[in-house]
Amino acid sequence: MGLKRSVLCALAGCFIAAAAHAQAPAPTAGAVAAARELVVVKGGAAMFEPVIPGVIETAKNSLVPNNPNLTKELNDVAAQLRKDYDGKKAELVYEVAVIYAKHFTEQELKELVAFYKSPLGQKMLKEEPLALDQSMKKAQDWSQDFSEAVLGRIRTEMSKKGHPL
């Protein structure tokens, strides 16, 4: 009976925690506005540029194989939809801003915006992608060298045990 009660209490606690999380207050309009500015200043809005045309192109391309004789008309409709749905980019940026506003306070977001607008923040935006690319390349090279060293050590240890590999 004790185990059953413990399990029920644990489950109840999970449900209460989930309900409390679900009822967390929505971010303020100011926080969302600051988050939107952060997304824009960091280049996030530009990063989302291909999403709308990509969705339209994918949808169109899913119809072409079964309707090859309608390719021109489907292309025309897709071109029109790209114009009609151009404003959806702002909706996506807003949704991302809400996510940021849930993770950072309005003040923190304003401080981040100020940082990214500063000379150092601008340098960070410019240089970080290069540093990350170089870091990933270095990590690949390092892990390859390390892998060879580990393999050599395994072979040595296995050889000591009478199992040359």
Secondary structure, 3 states (H helix, E strand, C coil): CHHHHHHHHHHHHHHHHHHHHHCCCCCCHHHHHHHHHHHHHCCHHHHCCCHHHHHHHHHHHHHCCCCHHHHHHHHHHHHHHHHHCCCHHHHHHHHHHHHHHHHCCHHHHHHHHHHHHCHHHHHHHHHHHHHHHHHHHHHHHHHHHHHHHHHHHHHHHHHHCCCCC
